[in-house]
């Protein structure tokens, strides 16, 4: 979630998140290639439910930010992501993040302040670590993605070993990927949810 040691920009308490996504044809292939890197599993597969918030008077997304409440197993995590000016080979965002004791209470606080849920997405995530690189295997309703997060040179090296070059880097969020799919289909994008029968 955070790339430790990468601080920049005016918000000195924020950390800079550097990441890319890679699309894989199957979970089995992704797992095989991740393990071939020598990556060590840092956290077992967990179901995540993510809720993004918007405010009509103070637009979040319009300002290039994302306000997210994530429930992952027994944990709840509140995150604010903000854009970093400039063009980068990787996706770069400022990130402020903290664990919260009661996700339901935080959601009620935001609703009480006039925020509203704007989009919800779910996935199964397995976490791996390779030196200073975080590797996330995400199983979504759109397909299987591997997320590499950490220093840019380590991202590039791991991606190459996985068989991917910069032309295959995905910098779009899951929300933008969902919108792109539905735009091609001529349908309205809704929430990105795991089938109910497959949820824990």
Secondary structure, 3 states (H helix, E strand, C coil): CCCCCCCCCCCCCCEEEEEEEEEECCHHHHHHHHHHCCCEEEEEEEEEEEEEEECCCCCCHHHCEEEEEEEECCEEEEEEEEECCCCCCCEEEEEEEEEECCHHHHHHHHHHCCCEEEEEEEEEEEEEEECCEEEEEEEECCEEEEEEECCHHHHHHHHHHCCCCHHHCECCCHHHHHHHHHHHHCCCCCCECCCHHHCC
